[in-house]
Amino acid sequence: MDFRQLDYFVTAAERQSLSAAAELLYTSQPHVSSVIRSLEQELGTKLFDRTHYGVRLTEQGRRVYDYAVRALTEQRLMADAAAQRAKESLSIITTPSSNMAALFTDYYQIHDCGNCHYRYYEGGVETVLSRVSSGEAELGFVFIAERQQPALRRLLEQHRLRFDSLLNTDLVLYVGENSPLHGRQSVSLDELRGLRFVQNEDDFFSISDLLSVSHPSASVMPICVVRTNSDYTMMQLLKTTDLCNLSSYWLKDRYTRLGVQRLTLEGFGDGIRFGCITAQGRPLSHTAEHFLTHVRLAIAGEQNTSKEI
């Protein structure tokens, strides 16, 4: 049995006609019939009932069809994977971040020359750790509160990973024009009471937990109305409703260009660390090193610009 036999069989079953299958496969009807007959002989069972109107799967043929479809799908996936490995590749996973999405887009526009295959995913911190540890992603990017670092260190040791800090950043409040806080420069912790929020999907290191983690005595917790893993949905809700978002701040123009205002959250400066997770003992590819340099340069440029303002 080979994949050619399975391909001919599946095509004939889906077209319910040997002649139609032959036309699709660019061969002759007798050749299709001969290949399928050889498959029937190898399996020792009849796969089709032949009629004047075409062919129809037998009961055993339906079982073989399900197997053949799965086998051909796996074969195509393996062929695609082999083709992708022949190119350079870069696989990234990050906690949800408009800034990282913007940086990746900038990198692709500037540096892509058509010979690299990219994967870009978002997920919770534990998903980031798991994918980098398994080799599914070469680079992982996370935001973590200062007081959460001991827990992160334990997970890094468990998965044989390392964390390189790239930036200390603030916890801030994002609001749109419909928010009662629009136009303000800053907001106090007490003023968060009663506000309604849209937040990224939670995991162990969720942004919405940072208030209590950074300030354990804080009695104000956000009322989360919407949870989403969609950056587009997040931005649309901020722009068109009174919902707010607690998040980090490091690329100053990203949200401003989209009509969303950033408010300083008093007492939460430099409360979040942003960094890159990689596997210990696994050298980075040239493309991964290049992308990491791109991120570092973007952060350095942002910090220099901030000093000038």
C-alpha positions as CSV (number, residue, x, y, z in Angstrom):
1,M,0.0,0.0,0.0
2,D,1.3,3.5,-0.9
3,F,0.1,7.1,-0.8
4,R,-0.6,7.1,-4.5
5,Q,-3.1,4.2,-4.1
6,L,-4.8,6.1,-1.2
7,D,-4.9,9.3,-3.2
8,Y,-6.6,7.6,-6.1
9,F,-9.1,5.8,-3.8
10,V,-10.0,8.9,-1.9
11,T,-10.4,11.0,-5.1
12,A,-12.7,8.4,-6.6
13,A,-14.7,8.0,-3.4
14,E,-15.3,11.8,-3.2
15,R,-16.2,12.1,-6.9
16,Q,-18.2,8.9,-6.9
17,S,-16.8,8.3,-10.4
18,L,-13.6,6.7,-11.7
19,S,-13.7,8.8,-14.9
20,A,-14.1,12.0,-12.9
21,A,-11.2,11.0,-10.6
22,A,-9.1,10.3,-13.6
23,E,-9.8,13.7,-15.0
24,L,-8.8,15.3,-11.7
25,L,-5.7,13.2,-11.4
26,Y,-4.6,13.8,-15.0
27,T,-4.6,10.2,-15.9
28,S,-6.9,7.6,-17.6
29,Q,-9.9,5.9,-16.2
30,P,-8.5,2.4,-16.7
31,H,-5.3,3.4,-14.8
32,V,-7.4,4.7,-11.8
33,S,-9.4,1.4,-11.9
34,S,-6.2,-0.7,-12.0
35,V,-4.6,1.2,-9.0
36,I,-7.8,0.9,-6.9
37,R,-8.1,-2.8,-7.8
38,S,-4.6,-3.4,-6.7
39,L,-5.4,-1.7,-3.3
40,E,-8.5,-4.0,-2.9
41,Q,-6.3,-7.0,-3.6
42,E,-3.8,-5.9,-1.0
43,L,-6.5,-5.3,1.6
44,G,-8.4,-8.4,0.7
45,T,-11.7,-6.5,0.6
46,K,-14.0,-4.8,-1.9
47,L,-14.0,-1.0,-1.5
48,F,-16.5,0.0,-4.2
49,D,-19.7,-1.2,-5.6
50,R,-19.6,-0.4,-9.4
51,T,-22.8,0.9,-11.0
52,H,-23.9,2.4,-14.3
53,Y,-23.9,5.8,-12.5
54,G,-20.4,5.6,-11.0
55,V,-19.0,4.0,-7.8
56,R,-20.2,3.8,-4.3
57,L,-18.3,2.9,-1.1
58,T,-19.0,-0.4,0.5
59,E,-19.3,-0.6,4.3
60,Q,-15.6,-1.7,4.5
61,G,-14.8,1.0,1.9
62,R,-16.1,3.7,4.2
63,R,-13.8,2.5,7.0
64,V,-10.8,2.5,4.7
65,Y,-11.8,5.9,3.4
66,D,-11.6,7.4,6.9
67,Y,-8.2,5.9,7.4
68,A,-7.0,7.0,4.0
69,V,-8.1,10.7,4.6
70,R,-6.2,10.8,7.9
71,A,-3.1,9.2,6.4
72,L,-3.0,11.6,3.4
73,T,-3.6,14.6,5.7
74,E,-0.6,13.5,7.9
75,Q,1.5,13.0,4.8
76,R,0.8,16.5,3.6
77,L,1.5,18.0,7.0
78,M,4.9,16.2,7.1
79,A,5.7,17.4,3.6
80,D,4.8,21.0,4.6
81,A,6.9,20.7,7.7
82,A,9.9,19.4,5.6
83,A,9.5,22.3,3.2
84,Q,9.4,24.8,6.0
85,R,12.5,23.4,7.7
86,A,14.4,23.9,4.4
87,K,13.9,27.6,5.0
88,E,15.1,29.7,7.9
89,S,12.5,29.9,10.6
90,L,11.5,32.0,13.5
91,S,9.0,30.9,16.1
92,I,7.9,33.4,18.8
93,I,5.3,33.3,21.6
94,T,4.4,36.2,23.8
95,T,1.9,37.1,26.4
96,P,-0.8,39.3,24.7
97,S,0.8,42.6,23.7
98,S,0.0,45.2,21.1
99,N,3.6,46.4,21.4
100,M,5.0,43.0,20.5
101,A,2.6,42.7,17.6
102,A,3.8,46.1,16.3
103,L,7.5,45.1,16.7
104,F,7.0,41.9,14.9
105,T,5.2,43.6,12.1
106,D,8.0,46.2,11.8
107,Y,10.6,43.5,11.8
108,Y,8.9,41.6,9.0
109,Q,8.4,44.7,6.9
110,I,12.0,45.8,7.3
111,H,14.0,42.5,7.2
112,D,12.0,39.8,5.5
113,C,13.6,38.7,2.2
114,G,11.4,35.8,1.3
115,N,13.5,33.0,2.7
116,C,12.2,32.8,6.3
117,H,9.1,31.1,7.7
118,Y,7.6,32.8,10.7
119,R,5.3,31.7,13.6
120,Y,3.9,34.2,16.0
121,Y,1.6,33.2,18.8
122,E,0.1,34.7,22.0
123,G,-0.7,32.9,25.2
124,G,-0.4,33.0,29.0
125,V,2.9,32.9,30.8
126,E,2.7,29.2,31.5
127,T,1.9,28.5,27.8
128,V,5.0,30.6,26.9
129,L,7.2,28.6,29.2
130,S,5.8,25.3,27.9
131,R,6.3,26.1,24.2
132,V,9.8,27.4,24.7
133,S,10.7,24.4,26.8
134,S,9.4,21.9,24.2
135,G,11.1,23.7,21.3
136,E,7.8,24.8,19.7
137,A,9.0,28.4,20.1
138,E,12.5,29.7,20.1
139,L,11.8,33.0,21.8
140,G,9.2,33.8,24.5
141,F,8.3,37.3,25.7
142,V,6.5,37.9,29.0
143,F,5.5,40.7,31.4
144,I,6.0,39.9,35.1
145,A,5.5,41.8,38.3
146,E,8.5,42.3,40.6
147,R,6.9,40.3,43.4
148,Q,6.0,37.4,41.0
149,Q,9.7,36.8,40.1
150,P,10.4,34.1,42.8
151,A,7.5,32.0,41.4
152,L,8.8,32.6,37.9
153,R,12.3,31.6,38.8
154,R,11.0,28.2,40.2
155,L,9.2,27.6,36.9
156,L,12.2,28.5,34.9
157,E,14.4,26.0,36.8
158,Q,11.7,23.3,36.4
159,H,11.6,23.8,32.6
160,R,15.4,24.5,32.2
161,L,14.8,28.0,30.9
162,R,16.4,31.4,31.4
163,F,14.8,34.9,31.6
164,D,16.7,38.0,30.4
165,S,15.2,41.2,31.5
166,L,14.8,43.8,28.8
167,L,12.9,46.6,30.4
168,N,11.2,47.8,33.6
169,T,7.9,49.4,32.8
170,D,4.8,50.9,34.4
171,L,1.3,49.6,35.1
172,V,-1.0,52.1,33.4
173,L,-4.7,52.6,32.6
174,Y,-5.9,52.8,29.0
175,V,-9.1,54.6,28.3
176,G,-11.0,55.8,25.2
177,E,-13.0,59.0,24.6
178,N,-16.1,57.5,26.2
179,S,-14.4,56.9,29.5
180,P,-15.2,59.4,32.4
181,L,-11.4,59.5,32.9
182,H,-10.5,60.6,29.4
183,G,-8.4,63.8,29.4
184,R,-6.8,63.0,32.8
185,Q,-3.0,62.6,33.1
186,S,-3.1,60.1,36.0
187,V,-5.5,58.2,38.2
188,S,-5.3,57.0,41.8
189,L,-5.9,53.4,43.0
190,D,-9.1,54.4,44.7
191,E,-10.5,55.9,41.5
192,L,-10.5,52.5,39.9
193,R,-13.4,51.5,42.1
194,G,-16.5,51.1,40.0
195,L,-14.8,51.2,36.6
196,R,-15.4,48.5,34.2
197,F,-12.6,46.7,32.4
198,V,-11.7,44.7,29.3
199,Q,-8.7,42.5,30.1
200,N,-6.6,39.8,28.4
201,E,-7.4,36.2,29.3
202,D,-6.1,35.4,32.8
203,D,-3.5,32.9,33.8
204,F,-1.3,32.6,36.8
205,F,0.5,35.9,36.0
206,S,-2.4,37.8,34.8
207,I,-2.3,41.6,34.5
208,S,-5.6,41.9,36.4
209,D,-3.9,40.3,39.4
210,L,-1.1,42.9,39.5
211,L,-2.9,45.3,41.8
212,S,-3.1,42.9,44.7
213,V,0.3,41.4,43.9
214,S,2.1,44.8,43.7
215,H,0.1,46.4,46.5
216,P,-1.2,43.5,48.8
217,S,-3.1,46.0,50.9
218,A,-5.2,47.3,48.0
219,S,-8.9,46.7,48.5
220,V,-9.8,47.9,45.0
221,M,-10.0,45.2,42.3
222,P,-11.1,45.7,38.7
223,I,-14.6,44.7,37.6
224,C,-13.8,42.7,34.5
225,V,-16.7,42.8,32.1
226,V,-14.9,41.3,29.1
227,R,-12.0,38.9,28.8
228,T,-10.4,38.4,25.4
229,N,-7.3,37.1,23.7
230,S,-8.0,39.3,20.7
231,D,-6.0,42.5,20.4
232,Y,-8.4,43.8,17.8
233,T,-11.4,43.3,20.1
234,M,-9.6,45.0,22.9
235,M,-8.8,48.1,20.9
236,Q,-12.4,48.3,19.4
237,L,-13.9,48.2,22.9
238,L,-11.5,50.8,24.3
239,K,-12.3,53.1,21.3
240,T,-16.1,52.8,21.3
241,T,-17.1,52.1,25.0
242,D,-16.4,53.3,28.5
243,L,-14.4,50.1,29.3
244,C,-10.8,50.5,30.6
245,N,-7.8,48.3,30.4
246,L,-5.0,47.8,32.9
247,S,-1.8,47.0,31.0
248,S,1.9,47.8,30.7
249,Y,3.5,50.8,28.9
250,W,6.6,50.9,26.8
251,L,5.9,51.9,23.2
252,K,4.4,55.4,23.7
253,D,2.8,56.0,20.3
254,R,1.1,52.6,19.8
255,Y,-2.2,53.4,21.6
256,T,-2.1,57.1,20.9
257,R,-2.3,56.5,17.2
258,L,-5.4,54.4,17.7
259,G,-7.2,57.1,19.7
260,V,-6.7,55.5,23.1
261,Q,-5.2,57.5,26.0
262,R,-2.7,56.3,28.6
263,L,-3.1,57.4,32.3
264,T,-0.4,56.9,34.8
265,L,-1.5,54.7,37.7
266,E,-0.2,56.5,40.8
267,G,2.2,54.4,42.9
268,F,2.7,51.7,40.2
269,G,5.8,53.1,38.4
270,D,8.4,50.5,37.2
271,G,6.2,47.7,38.6
272,I,6.4,45.3,35.7
273,R,9.4,43.7,34.2
274,F,9.5,42.7,30.5
275,G,11.9,40.1,29.2
276,C,12.7,37.2,26.9
277,I,12.6,33.5,27.8
278,T,14.9,31.1,26.0
279,A,16.0,27.5,26.6
280,Q,19.2,26.8,28.5
281,G,21.9,25.2,26.5
282,R,20.0,25.7,23.2
283,P,21.8,28.2,21.0
284,L,19.6,30.7,19.2
285,S,19.4,30.7,15.5
286,H,20.7,33.7,13.5
287,T,17.2,34.9,12.8
288,A,16.2,34.7,16.5
289,E,19.3,36.7,17.5
290,H,18.5,39.2,14.8
291,F,14.9,39.6,16.0
292,L,16.0,40.0,19.7
293,T,18.4,42.7,18.6
294,H,15.5,44.4,16.8
295,V,13.5,44.4,20.1
296,R,16.4,45.7,22.1
297,L,17.0,48.5,19.7
298,A,13.3,49.5,19.7
299,I,13.3,49.6,23.5
300,A,16.5,51.6,23.6
301,G,15.1,54.1,21.0
302,E,11.9,54.4,23.1
303,Q,13.8,55.2,26.3
304,N,16.0,57.8,24.5
305,T,12.9,59.5,23.1
306,S,11.3,59.5,26.6
307,K,14.3,61.2,28.0
308,E,14.0,64.0,25.5
309,I,10.3,64.7,26.2
